[in-house]
Amino acid sequence: MVRRRGKKWHLKLSLYDVEVGAPTPARTKKEAETIGEAIKRAVRIGDAHHLDPVERDVCLRIFENRGWDTLPGLVVEAVKPHKKLQELVLVDAIKMTLSDPEVRKNPNRERHVYAFAHIRDFFHDDCRVDEIWIPEIKKYIAFRQSEGAKGSTIGKEKAALSLMFKILIQHRVVSDNPASMVNAPSDEDGEREVYISKADFMEIVAKLPRWEQPIVLTLFYTGMRRGEALGMKIGNIDWDARIIRLTRDQTKEGKAKRVPICLAVIPILRQAVGDRQDPEGMVFLIDGERPPSEDSLRKPWVNAVREKGLVPGPTVHDIRHVWKINALESGMDEEIRRAIMGHTSRKHQNAKRGDVHARYGQASDEHLVRVIDAMTFDHGKTKILVARTTRIDGQKKQGQKRDKKSQIYIGSLSALA
């Protein structure tokens, strides 16, 4: 069983005929369920070698709280302090960092685990630590920016890398911390203005794996978040009313909401569901077997965008911005639009207008369907602008920014600088 408490998803499992619970760093209910299933399998087979770092951390916490003997593979030995830098690879350095006593009790440890996952994807586990220096860290930051990661997110990942070098210094493995010599981007850097024409979007979709195509098409026509679409169950779809009814534990804002289904989405969802009837079954599966994750969406999307020739390219999250623009251009009522997207009201809204969900909550299902049927999904040519903050005399000048290397794409023509 998985329950949300505050901002965290908590597991409640039956292990060795004992009911146990533990918080998880999962971002969605589905991720928490995946962690729980992996832990139950480890207990069932008596081996934890298949667990990833996040699953292993949650499982180890449960075992330590209960005083149980650990499973084989559950405790990963840290790299010995005397190991030479020339022999030390990234995955061992990360294990040493996460095994440090101070890091283990640090409340930010879970955040570091997720940050290291991105770092490992870029540098690879067998990358030697002595090959990671200032230029390589700058390349990593530039790569994450190209993926659309926010400055604050990249800052947390750089902080994790800096922590790793700090631990290595304590163990006298290295003498310098190159991550501390690199500035993390601010949230102003990488500000994006993205619109994808329907023709270009369909070309990108055609280059995606068949299992991913219905997911991104659903995002394009509904404005849902990735996590909402990936966590959608068959029982959430009201076919007769043409409404997707999400519960409060399926939305980021923690409120139940209705997402109207336009006519174009019906065959997409019908094909994804097939003849499955279980209301608890996930709508989207990879090859009809396992549910996809947000990370599994990203890599094929990036490859498809590159093949299309869009650099800097749109991210999967940018699809929500495209839906927002299409809704605006279609004349959709602002409160309806913001409520469907799950946006809260702005601070400057007049009190007389009330909560952003007021009119949305009063609207009937039929009204929402009429609204979505009146929406159109092609309002111009593809435009991708990425702003970079400029620095003058080494200082970022307050209020002065320009678009550095901003790219504009028009239809299927080549990029114009």
matplotlib code that plots the C-alpha trace (Angstrom):
import matplotlib.pyplot as plt

x = [0.0, 1.2, 0.0, 0.9, 1.8, 2.7, 5.1, 6.3, 5.0, 5.1, 5.2, 3.3, 4.4, 4.1, 7.6, 8.2, 4.5, 5.1, 3.6, 6.3, 6.3, 8.9, 9.0, 10.3, 11.9, 9.5, 8.0, 4.9, 2.7, 3.8, 7.5, 6.7, 4.8, 7.8, 10.1, 7.8, 7.6, 11.3, 11.8, 9.2, 10.9, 14.3, 12.8, 11.0, 14.2, 16.5, 18.8, 19.0, 21.7, 19.0, 18.0, 19.0, 20.4, 17.0, 15.3, 18.3, 18.3, 14.6, 15.0, 18.0, 16.2, 13.3, 15.8, 17.7, 14.5, 13.4, 16.8, 16.7, 19.8, 20.5, 20.1, 23.0, 23.7, 21.7, 24.8, 27.3, 30.8, 32.4, 35.6, 38.6, 40.2, 43.6, 42.4, 44.5, 42.8, 43.9, 41.9, 38.8, 35.8, 32.7, 30.3, 32.7, 33.2, 29.4, 29.1, 31.8, 29.9, 26.5, 28.0, 29.6, 28.0, 27.2, 25.7, 23.6, 21.8, 21.6, 17.9, 19.1, 20.6, 17.6, 18.0, 21.7, 20.7, 18.5, 21.2, 23.8, 21.5, 21.8, 25.5, 26.1, 24.0, 26.3, 29.7, 29.0, 29.9, 33.3, 34.5, 37.7, 37.3, 40.6, 39.1, 36.3, 37.6, 36.3, 35.8, 33.9, 31.7, 30.9, 30.0, 27.7, 25.9, 25.6, 24.1, 21.6, 20.6, 20.1, 17.7, 15.6, 16.6, 16.1, 19.0, 18.0, 17.9, 21.4, 22.6, 21.5, 23.3, 26.5, 26.1, 26.0, 29.1, 30.8, 29.8, 31.4, 34.8, 34.5, 34.2, 37.1, 39.2, 38.4, 39.6, 42.8, 41.9, 41.9, 43.3, 40.9, 37.2, 36.7, 32.9, 33.4, 35.2, 32.2, 29.2, 25.8, 23.4, 20.7, 17.0, 17.2, 19.6, 17.9, 14.6, 12.6, 9.9, 8.8, 6.1, 5.9, 3.7, 1.5, 3.2, 6.7, 5.3, 3.8, 7.2, 8.9, 6.2, 6.8, 10.4, 9.5, 9.1, 5.6, 4.9, 5.9, 3.8, 0.4, 1.8, 3.2, 0.1, -2.0, 0.2, -0.2, -4.0, -4.7, -2.0, -1.5, 1.8, 4.0, 3.6, -0.2, -0.3, 2.1, 0.2, -3.2, -5.2, -7.9, -10.5, -9.6, -11.1, -14.9, -15.5, -19.1, -18.5, -15.2, -13.5, -10.3, -10.9, -7.7, -7.7, -5.8, -2.9, -2.4, -1.8, 1.1, -1.2, -2.8, -6.4, -8.7, -9.4, -11.1, -9.4, -11.7, -10.9, -11.0, -12.1, -8.5, -7.5, -10.3, -8.7, -5.3, -6.5, -8.6, -5.6, -3.4, -6.0, -6.9, -9.2, -7.9, -10.7, -8.9, -9.6, -6.4, -4.4, -2.1, -3.2, 0.3, 2.7, 5.9, 5.2, 2.2, 4.3, 5.7, 4.8, 7.2, 8.9, 9.6, 13.2, 12.3, 10.3, 13.2, 15.9, 13.9, 12.3, 15.8, 16.9, 13.8, 14.2, 17.9, 17.0, 14.5, 17.3, 16.0, 19.0, 18.3, 15.3, 12.0, 11.7, 8.8, 7.8, 7.6, 4.5, 2.6, 3.6, 2.5, -0.9, -1.2, -0.5, -3.0, -5.6, -4.9, -5.1, -8.4, -9.9, -10.3, -11.5, -8.5, -9.8, -10.8, -7.4, -5.4, -7.5, -7.1, -3.4, -3.3, -2.0, -2.8, -4.1, -1.7, -0.9, -2.1, -5.5, -8.4, -10.1, -13.4, -12.4, -12.1, -10.1, -8.9, -11.0, -14.2, -15.7, -14.0, -15.7, -19.1, -18.7, -20.4, -18.7, -20.6, -19.3, -15.7, -16.1, -17.6, -14.6, -12.1, -13.9, -13.7, -9.9, -7.6, -4.0, -2.0, -1.3, 1.8, 5.3, 7.8, 9.7, 12.3, 14.0, 16.5, 17.7, 21.1, 22.0, 25.0, 27.7, 29.4, 32.9, 32.4, 29.2, 25.6, 24.0, 20.7, 17.8, 20.1, 19.7, 19.9, 19.2, 22.5, 22.6, 18.8, 17.5, 14.3, 12.9, 10.3, 8.4, 10.7, 13.3, 16.8, 17.5, 18.0, 20.3]
y = [0.0, 3.5, 6.6, 10.3, 12.1, 15.7, 15.8, 12.2, 8.9, 6.3, 2.5, 0.0, -3.5, -7.0, -8.5, -11.7, -11.6, -8.2, -4.9, -2.3, 1.2, 3.7, 7.0, 7.1, 9.8, 8.9, 11.8, 9.8, 7.1, 4.8, 5.3, 4.5, 1.3, 0.3, 0.7, -1.4, -4.2, -4.3, -4.6, -7.4, -9.3, -8.9, -10.4, -13.1, -14.3, -13.5, -11.3, -7.5, -7.2, -6.2, -3.1, 0.3, 2.9, 4.4, 1.0, -0.2, 2.8, 2.4, -1.3, -0.9, 1.7, -0.8, -3.6, -1.3, 0.0, -3.6, -4.9, -7.6, -9.2, -7.6, -9.5, -10.2, -7.2, -4.8, -3.2, -1.9, -1.8, 1.7, 2.1, 1.7, 5.0, 4.0, 3.3, 5.3, 8.1, 6.5, 3.4, 5.1, 5.2, 7.3, 4.6, 3.7, 7.4, 7.8, 4.7, 6.1, 9.4, 7.9, 5.5, 8.4, 8.5, 12.3, 11.9, 8.9, 10.9, 14.0, 14.8, 15.8, 12.3, 11.3, 14.4, 13.5, 10.0, 11.4, 13.9, 11.2, 9.3, 12.1, 12.4, 8.7, 8.8, 11.5, 10.4, 6.7, 4.5, 3.4, 7.0, 7.7, 10.4, 12.0, 12.6, 14.8, 18.4, 21.9, 21.6, 18.3, 19.7, 22.7, 20.3, 18.5, 21.7, 22.7, 19.2, 19.5, 22.9, 21.5, 19.0, 21.8, 21.3, 24.3, 26.2, 25.2, 21.5, 21.7, 23.5, 20.6, 18.2, 20.3, 20.3, 16.5, 16.4, 18.9, 16.8, 13.7, 15.5, 16.8, 13.3, 12.1, 14.9, 13.8, 10.3, 11.8, 10.4, 13.8, 17.2, 19.6, 20.0, 21.1, 21.4, 24.2, 26.2, 26.1, 28.4, 26.8, 28.5, 30.6, 30.0, 33.0, 31.1, 28.9, 30.7, 29.2, 30.3, 27.2, 26.6, 23.5, 23.5, 20.5, 19.4, 19.4, 17.7, 14.9, 14.5, 14.1, 11.6, 9.5, 9.0, 7.8, 4.2, 2.9, 2.6, 6.2, 7.7, 7.5, 9.1, 12.2, 12.6, 12.5, 15.2, 17.3, 17.1, 17.2, 19.5, 16.8, 16.5, 13.6, 12.1, 12.4, 10.7, 7.9, 7.3, 7.3, 4.1, 2.6, 3.4, 7.1, 7.3, 8.0, 7.0, 8.0, 11.5, 11.9, 13.0, 11.8, 12.0, 12.2, 11.7, 14.0, 11.6, 11.6, 15.3, 17.5, 20.1, 17.4, 18.2, 16.0, 17.4, 16.6, 16.6, 16.7, 14.3, 15.8, 13.6, 13.1, 11.5, 8.9, 6.4, 7.0, 5.9, 3.1, 1.6, 2.0, 0.3, -2.4, -5.1, -4.7, -4.2, -3.9, -0.4, -0.5, -1.3, 1.4, 3.0, 3.2, 0.3, -0.5, -3.3, -4.2, -5.3, -2.7, 0.9, 3.6, 6.2, 9.8, 8.9, 6.3, 9.0, 11.4, 9.6, 8.5, 12.0, 13.7, 11.3, 12.1, 15.8, 15.6, 13.6, 16.3, 18.8, 21.1, 22.3, 23.6, 21.2, 21.1, 18.9, 16.6, 19.2, 21.8, 20.0, 21.5, 25.0, 24.2, 23.1, 26.3, 28.5, 26.5, 27.0, 30.7, 31.1, 29.1, 31.6, 29.1, 30.7, 31.4, 29.8, 26.6, 26.5, 27.0, 24.4, 21.8, 22.3, 22.3, 25.8, 27.8, 31.3, 34.2, 36.4, 39.5, 38.1, 40.2, 38.8, 39.1, 36.6, 34.0, 30.8, 29.7, 26.5, 28.2, 28.4, 25.1, 23.4, 24.7, 23.7, 20.5, 17.7, 18.6, 22.2, 21.0, 18.7, 21.6, 23.7, 21.1, 20.4, 24.2, 24.1, 24.0, 22.7, 24.5, 28.2, 29.1, 27.9, 26.3, 28.7, 27.9, 30.7, 30.0, 33.0, 33.2, 35.8, 37.9, 39.1, 42.5, 42.9, 39.6, 40.8, 40.0, 43.4, 43.7, 43.7, 43.4, 40.3, 39.4, 36.3, 34.8, 32.2, 32.1, 29.8, 30.3, 27.4, 28.2, 25.2, 22.6, 25.2, 25.2, 27.1, 30.8, 32.4]
z = [0.0, -0.8, 0.9, 0.7, 3.8, 3.3, 0.4, 0.6, -0.5, 2.3, 1.8, 4.0, 3.3, 4.7, 5.1, 7.0, 8.0, 9.7, 8.6, 8.1, 6.8, 5.4, 3.6, 0.1, -2.1, -4.9, -6.9, -7.9, -6.5, -9.2, -8.4, -4.8, -5.8, -7.9, -4.9, -2.8, -5.4, -5.7, -1.9, -1.6, -4.4, -2.6, 0.6, -1.4, -3.1, -0.2, -2.3, -2.8, -5.5, -8.1, -6.1, -7.4, -4.9, -4.0, -3.5, -1.5, 0.7, 1.6, 2.1, 4.4, 6.5, 7.0, 8.0, 10.4, 12.1, 12.6, 13.6, 11.0, 9.5, 6.1, 2.9, 0.5, -1.6, 0.7, 2.3, -0.3, 1.0, 0.7, -1.2, 1.0, 1.8, 0.6, -2.9, -5.4, -7.3, -10.6, -9.7, -8.3, -10.6, -10.2, -9.0, -6.1, -5.2, -5.0, -2.8, -0.5, -0.3, 0.4, 3.0, 5.0, 8.5, 8.2, 4.8, 5.9, 8.6, 6.5, 5.5, 2.0, 1.4, -0.8, -2.9, -3.4, -4.5, -7.3, -8.3, -8.5, -10.9, -13.4, -12.8, -13.4, -16.6, -18.0, -16.9, -16.6, -13.7, -14.8, -15.5, -13.5, -10.9, -11.9, -15.3, -13.8, -13.6, -14.2, -18.0, -17.6, -14.9, -17.2, -20.0, -17.6, -16.7, -20.3, -21.1, -18.3, -19.5, -23.0, -21.5, -20.0, -16.3, -14.1, -12.6, -9.1, -10.1, -11.7, -8.6, -6.4, -8.8, -8.6, -4.8, -4.8, -6.9, -4.6, -1.6, -3.3, -3.7, -0.2, 1.2, -1.0, 0.4, 3.9, 2.9, 1.4, -2.0, -3.7, -2.7, -4.6, -5.2, -8.8, -8.3, -5.8, -8.6, -11.0, -10.7, -10.9, -13.3, -11.8, -12.4, -14.8, -17.1, -19.6, -19.6, -22.4, -24.8, -26.7, -29.2, -31.5, -34.5, -34.9, -38.1, -36.4, -33.3, -35.4, -37.1, -33.7, -32.6, -35.7, -34.6, -31.1, -30.1, -30.6, -26.8, -26.2, -29.0, -27.3, -24.1, -25.7, -27.9, -24.7, -23.2, -26.4, -26.4, -22.6, -21.0, -18.3, -16.5, -17.3, -13.9, -14.2, -17.5, -16.5, -13.3, -15.0, -14.4, -16.6, -13.9, -14.1, -17.6, -17.8, -21.4, -21.4, -20.0, -21.9, -18.7, -17.1, -13.3, -11.4, -7.6, -5.2, -4.9, -8.6, -9.0, -8.0, -6.5, -4.3, -5.5, -7.5, -11.0, -14.3, -17.6, -20.6, -23.5, -27.0, -29.8, -31.1, -27.8, -27.6, -30.2, -28.6, -25.2, -26.6, -28.3, -25.2, -23.0, -25.5, -24.1, -20.5, -17.9, -14.6, -13.3, -11.3, -14.4, -15.8, -19.1, -20.6, -20.7, -22.4, -24.9, -22.9, -19.9, -17.6, -16.8, -18.2, -16.0, -16.7, -17.4, -19.9, -21.8, -21.9, -23.8, -26.9, -27.0, -27.0, -29.8, -31.8, -31.4, -32.4, -35.5, -36.3, -36.1, -33.3, -31.2, -28.6, -28.7, -26.9, -23.8, -22.9, -20.3, -23.0, -24.4, -21.5, -22.5, -26.1, -24.8, -22.7, -25.7, -27.8, -25.1, -24.9, -28.6, -28.7, -26.2, -23.4, -20.1, -17.9, -14.8, -16.7, -18.4, -15.2, -13.3, -16.0, -15.9, -12.1, -11.7, -8.6, -8.7, -9.0, -6.1, -7.9, -8.8, -7.5, -4.5, -6.2, -8.7, -6.0, -6.1, -9.6, -9.2, -8.4, -11.9, -12.9, -9.9, -11.0, -14.6, -15.7, -17.5, -20.6, -20.4, -20.1, -23.1, -25.1, -24.1, -25.2, -28.5, -29.3, -28.8, -31.7, -31.7, -34.3, -33.8, -35.6, -36.5, -34.3, -32.1, -29.5, -27.6, -24.8, -23.0, -21.3, -18.7, -19.7, -17.4, -17.7, -16.0, -14.2, -12.5, -13.5, -14.1, -12.4, -14.9, -17.9, -20.0, -23.6, -25.7, -26.3, -29.0, -29.0, -31.8, -33.8, -35.8, -38.5, -39.8, -41.3, -42.4, -41.1, -37.8, -38.0, -35.4]

ax = plt.figure().add_subplot(projection="3d")
ax.plot(x, y, z, "-o")
ax.set_aspect("equal")
plt.show()
